[in-house]
Amino acid sequence: MRLEHKICLVTGAASGIGEAIAQAFVAEGATVLVTDRNVSGAWRVAHAIGAEAAELDVREPEHWQSVIDALLTREGRLDVLVNNAGITGFEEGVVAHDPEHATLEDWHAVHRTNLDGVFLGCQHAIRAMRVQGRGSIINISSRSGVVGIPAAAAYASSKAAVRNHTKTVALYCAQNGLAIRCNSIHPAAILTPMWDAMLGHGADRALRMREFTATTPLQRFGSPAEVAAVAVLLASDESTYITGSEIHVDGGLLAGAEAAPKRAAG
């Protein structure tokens, strides 16, 4: 029970990576608050894993204030925050997100969730964690925050900013004598509902999956549980000397695609 007695809040936890992290935290003994804009989805996950749920739109400062205050009133502290909520910009269909044709409105929409939401989360987590002077903030960035993505400029930019802000928060907390750690996780192709628009559900889904992972050395999608395992480590007291770091969960992609094995014929 690596997270026994820890009070944890996970954003964007109604599905995908956030749901897997909330589930893993509960399995390790944590008390978890599942949050999402999709409040019915948050409650579905909470009921399934034995947790509590709350509506939280990470873009709204008032939501953060209310949710954190209610958590502190009920539990007395916050030990772990996972800033997981994020969007690609393609949720309502395929639109231009390249540097030449993306609209400023679409650019702002992605950054408001992916970056402003993380900024607000870190800000309120520091406020809450000052109660005990220690804690762990885990920001979910992306492989896209390390390399350029021509067709998803806003997403890549927002995740790069999350990567950098993580280090700034880590240094700020250390500078102020707080044992509040801040680290980022950088998933690549993790098979979540976010991919359904590109993969579809038809007979060619398996073919599309192989195409998307062709340059990944491990030649497959990752699972949300594999990201959650890293989050458990960073949330636990096993990682108290890790701060300002980034951990890549990418099947070896950033190590160099040349390592991808050749597929055997047949």
PLY file of the C-alpha trace (Angstrom):
ply
format ascii 1.0
element vertex 266
property float x
property float y
property float z
element edge 265
property int vertex1
property int vertex2
end_header
0.00 0.00 0.00
2.45 2.59 -1.27
0.00 5.51 -1.00
-1.74 4.60 2.25
-3.11 7.66 4.11
-2.38 10.00 1.18
-5.06 12.42 0.00
-4.98 12.70 -3.80
-6.81 14.70 -6.44
-6.76 13.72 -10.13
-8.12 16.00 -12.86
-9.62 14.78 -16.12
-10.22 11.44 -14.44
-13.53 10.45 -16.07
-11.68 8.35 -18.66
-8.33 7.40 -20.12
-5.09 8.08 -18.30
-6.78 10.02 -15.50
-9.14 7.16 -14.76
-6.24 4.68 -14.72
-4.27 6.88 -12.33
-7.22 7.27 -9.96
-7.76 3.51 -10.01
-4.08 2.78 -9.33
-3.98 5.29 -6.47
-6.98 3.70 -4.77
-5.43 0.25 -5.22
-2.34 1.55 -3.40
-4.38 2.76 -0.42
-4.92 6.43 -1.25
-8.03 8.50 -0.64
-8.82 9.86 -4.10
-10.97 12.69 -5.38
-11.90 12.03 -9.01
-12.56 15.30 -10.86
-13.64 16.19 -14.37
-15.82 18.61 -16.33
-17.86 15.50 -17.11
-19.30 15.13 -13.63
-21.39 12.06 -14.45
-18.29 10.35 -15.83
-16.33 11.33 -12.74
-18.96 9.78 -10.49
-19.05 6.64 -12.63
-15.32 6.16 -12.10
-15.52 7.08 -8.42
-18.26 4.53 -7.73
-16.34 1.84 -9.61
-13.10 2.28 -7.67
-14.35 3.40 -4.25
-13.54 7.10 -4.38
-15.25 10.49 -4.20
-15.94 12.75 -7.17
-16.41 16.43 -7.90
-16.99 18.62 -10.92
-13.88 20.58 -11.84
-13.37 22.65 -14.96
-9.63 23.25 -14.74
-9.94 26.46 -16.77
-11.96 28.18 -14.05
-10.19 29.65 -10.97
-13.46 29.58 -9.02
-13.77 25.82 -9.56
-10.27 25.25 -8.23
-10.93 27.42 -5.19
-14.17 25.63 -4.37
-12.91 22.08 -4.91
-9.65 22.55 -3.00
-11.38 24.33 -0.11
-13.97 21.57 0.16
-11.24 18.92 0.11
-9.26 20.68 2.84
-12.38 21.02 4.96
-13.18 17.33 4.58
-9.70 15.75 4.67
-7.51 18.43 6.23
-4.80 18.35 3.59
-3.80 17.53 0.02
-0.81 15.24 -0.53
-0.87 14.61 -4.27
-2.26 16.50 -7.25
-2.24 15.02 -10.75
-2.82 17.67 -13.42
-4.04 15.31 -16.12
-6.94 17.14 -17.81
-6.15 18.06 -21.38
-7.53 18.36 -24.91
-6.05 17.96 -28.38
-8.27 20.48 -30.15
-9.75 17.76 -32.35
-12.53 16.73 -29.98
-15.26 18.21 -32.19
-13.76 16.97 -35.43
-10.73 17.58 -37.62
-9.84 21.27 -37.88
-6.67 23.09 -38.93
-4.13 23.15 -36.11
-1.00 23.72 -38.14
1.09 26.91 -37.66
-0.25 28.53 -40.84
-3.99 27.85 -40.66
-4.89 27.42 -36.98
-7.20 30.13 -35.70
-6.29 32.17 -32.66
-9.53 31.03 -31.03
-8.61 27.34 -31.42
-5.05 28.07 -30.25
-6.35 29.76 -27.11
-8.88 26.99 -26.41
-6.17 24.32 -26.26
-3.85 26.43 -24.13
-6.61 27.43 -21.76
-7.21 23.81 -20.78
-3.76 22.31 -21.15
-1.64 25.16 -19.82
-3.88 27.51 -17.82
-5.43 24.48 -16.13
-2.00 23.22 -15.05
-0.94 26.69 -13.89
-4.05 26.99 -11.72
-3.67 23.45 -10.43
-0.08 24.01 -9.37
-0.98 27.33 -7.76
-3.79 25.87 -5.68
-1.81 22.73 -4.85
1.02 24.82 -3.39
-1.53 26.74 -1.34
-3.06 23.54 -0.03
0.21 21.67 0.54
1.68 24.49 2.61
-0.49 23.11 5.42
1.96 20.22 5.88
4.87 21.70 3.92
5.22 18.74 1.59
3.50 16.98 -1.27
3.75 15.83 -4.86
2.46 17.59 -7.98
2.43 15.45 -11.10
1.82 17.17 -14.43
0.87 15.10 -17.46
2.75 16.56 -20.41
3.41 14.59 -23.60
6.02 13.40 -26.02
4.56 16.24 -28.10
5.98 18.67 -25.56
9.51 17.67 -26.55
9.25 17.50 -30.35
7.38 19.55 -32.92
3.98 18.37 -34.18
3.14 20.24 -37.41
-0.53 19.19 -37.48
-1.13 19.97 -33.79
0.83 23.14 -33.08
-1.29 24.32 -30.14
-1.21 20.92 -28.43
2.57 20.63 -28.81
3.11 24.19 -27.61
0.88 23.71 -24.56
2.59 20.48 -23.54
6.03 22.04 -23.97
4.93 24.84 -21.66
3.73 22.28 -19.10
7.16 20.64 -19.25
8.89 23.94 -18.50
6.42 25.14 -15.88
6.90 21.88 -14.00
10.56 22.72 -13.52
9.75 26.28 -12.49
7.30 25.05 -9.84
9.84 22.53 -8.55
12.49 25.21 -8.17
10.09 27.69 -6.61
8.99 25.21 -3.95
12.58 24.25 -3.13
13.58 27.91 -3.00
10.84 28.51 -0.45
11.87 25.62 1.77
8.87 23.48 0.83
9.21 19.75 0.32
6.65 19.97 -2.47
7.93 18.08 -5.48
6.78 18.74 -9.04
7.48 16.35 -11.90
6.10 15.70 -15.37
5.15 12.51 -17.18
5.43 12.46 -20.97
3.28 9.76 -22.58
3.43 9.13 -26.31
0.90 6.87 -28.04
-1.24 5.66 -25.13
-4.40 3.85 -26.23
-7.22 5.94 -24.75
-10.58 7.16 -26.14
-8.74 10.27 -27.35
-7.40 8.16 -30.23
-10.78 6.87 -31.41
-11.33 9.73 -33.87
-8.12 8.79 -35.69
-8.26 5.01 -35.33
-11.99 4.44 -35.78
-13.73 1.20 -34.84
-13.92 -0.49 -38.23
-12.09 -3.40 -39.75
-9.05 -1.25 -40.50
-8.52 -0.16 -36.87
-5.73 -2.70 -36.31
-4.01 -1.54 -39.51
-4.20 2.09 -38.40
-2.77 1.17 -35.00
0.19 -0.51 -36.67
0.72 2.54 -38.89
0.71 4.93 -35.94
3.24 2.84 -34.01
5.46 1.83 -36.93
8.29 4.14 -35.82
8.00 3.26 -32.13
10.77 0.86 -31.08
8.39 -1.29 -29.00
5.96 -1.39 -31.95
2.76 -0.94 -29.98
0.54 1.52 -28.16
1.09 1.95 -24.46
-1.68 1.40 -21.94
-3.08 3.89 -19.42
-2.02 1.50 -16.66
1.62 1.87 -17.73
1.37 5.64 -17.26
-0.44 5.17 -13.95
2.43 3.04 -12.65
4.82 5.99 -13.09
2.32 8.31 -11.37
2.20 5.94 -8.38
5.99 6.13 -8.09
6.01 9.94 -8.22
3.15 10.16 -5.72
4.83 7.81 -3.25
7.51 8.44 -0.67
9.86 6.33 -2.79
10.53 9.39 -4.94
11.15 12.10 -2.35
14.45 13.10 -4.00
12.92 13.46 -7.46
11.70 16.93 -8.41
11.77 18.98 -11.60
12.22 15.78 -13.56
10.45 14.38 -16.60
9.72 10.73 -17.22
8.95 9.52 -20.74
6.48 6.69 -21.31
6.89 6.37 -25.06
7.98 2.87 -26.02
11.49 4.14 -26.73
10.34 6.69 -29.31
12.58 9.54 -28.17
15.55 7.20 -27.91
15.53 6.94 -31.71
13.13 5.32 -34.14
16.03 3.54 -35.86
15.79 0.97 -33.08
12.41 -0.26 -34.32
12.70 -3.99 -35.05
11.99 -5.31 -38.51
8.76 -7.26 -38.79
9.16 -10.89 -39.81
7.60 -11.81 -43.13
4.21 -13.48 -42.84
0 1
1 2
2 3
3 4
4 5
5 6
6 7
7 8
8 9
9 10
10 11
11 12
12 13
13 14
14 15
15 16
16 17
17 18
18 19
19 20
20 21
21 22
22 23
23 24
24 25
25 26
26 27
27 28
28 29
29 30
30 31
31 32
32 33
33 34
34 35
35 36
36 37
37 38
38 39
39 40
40 41
41 42
42 43
43 44
44 45
45 46
46 47
47 48
48 49
49 50
50 51
51 52
52 53
53 54
54 55
55 56
56 57
57 58
58 59
59 60
60 61
61 62
62 63
63 64
64 65
65 66
66 67
67 68
68 69
69 70
70 71
71 72
72 73
73 74
74 75
75 76
76 77
77 78
78 79
79 80
80 81
81 82
82 83
83 84
84 85
85 86
86 87
87 88
88 89
89 90
90 91
91 92
92 93
93 94
94 95
95 96
96 97
97 98
98 99
99 100
100 101
101 102
102 103
103 104
104 105
105 106
106 107
107 108
108 109
109 110
110 111
111 112
112 113
113 114
114 115
115 116
116 117
117 118
118 119
119 120
120 121
121 122
122 123
123 124
124 125
125 126
126 127
127 128
128 129
129 130
130 131
131 132
132 133
133 134
134 135
135 136
136 137
137 138
138 139
139 140
140 141
141 142
142 143
143 144
144 145
145 146
146 147
147 148
148 149
149 150
150 151
151 152
152 153
153 154
154 155
155 156
156 157
157 158
158 159
159 160
160 161
161 162
162 163
163 164
164 165
165 166
166 167
167 168
168 169
169 170
170 171
171 172
172 173
173 174
174 175
175 176
176 177
177 178
178 179
179 180
180 181
181 182
182 183
183 184
184 185
185 186
186 187
187 188
188 189
189 190
190 191
191 192
192 193
193 194
194 195
195 196
196 197
197 198
198 199
199 200
200 201
201 202
202 203
203 204
204 205
205 206
206 207
207 208
208 209
209 210
210 211
211 212
212 213
213 214
214 215
215 216
216 217
217 218
218 219
219 220
220 221
221 222
222 223
223 224
224 225
225 226
226 227
227 228
228 229
229 230
230 231
231 232
232 233
233 234
234 235
235 236
236 237
237 238
238 239
239 240
240 241
241 242
242 243
243 244
244 245
245 246
246 247
247 248
248 249
249 250
250 251
251 252
252 253
253 254
254 255
255 256
256 257
257 258
258 259
259 260
260 261
261 262
262 263
263 264
264 265
